[in-house]
Amino acid sequence: MESPVLGFSHLQLCVRDVRASVNWYCAALGMDVMSEHGDVVALRHREARLVIVVSPGEPDVARSPIDHLAFAVADGPTLEAWASHLRERGLDVPAVVDELGKPSLQLR
């Protein structure tokens, strides 16, 4: 049987403060609220076709197999500008590094 997978659906995150997380993802990543169901909020970035769902709860770092989530950007200068934008929003952003011959910004 061929895989029925059509593509990436969403990433769901447990967060301590849903509203603060929604505000941050909207401001820092340019996401929009797609839907709200009680305390669960789905955010969408139309151009990237990415959906992040945030729900209340204590993050379980020991249980998560996710190392990082990669977002594609146009080029190195765009990535540097985005890193600067994130720093201005209070995020502790590491330096852009070379990963497999391409600029990479790894947020953890």
Phi, psi and omega in degrees: 000135175285151179297135177275358183295128181260340182159188180287133180264296181195167172242126179253132182238136170271127183229153179288325184228098184301311184297317178296321179294317178301313180300318181294310181297324178293315182286316186278324184251357179072030181274161177238150175290123180268316178198157176228132178228094185065236180273000183260128182235130176259128179249145182228140170246104189301312184297321182274352184054044182246138175236128173243127178253127177247136180222154183289145177155168177275124177300135179253085184298324182294334184271337188281130176272000184281125175274309175198163177249131184257131174250140178271139173229169187295316186194179181302312179300323177296319179296317178299317180296320179294318178302317178297317178301317180293321177299319178298335179271007174093007180275137176280095187259126177288174178290152173291133181238167175271125176230114180056038177083008180229150178293140184220140175237110186255110180261129180231000000 
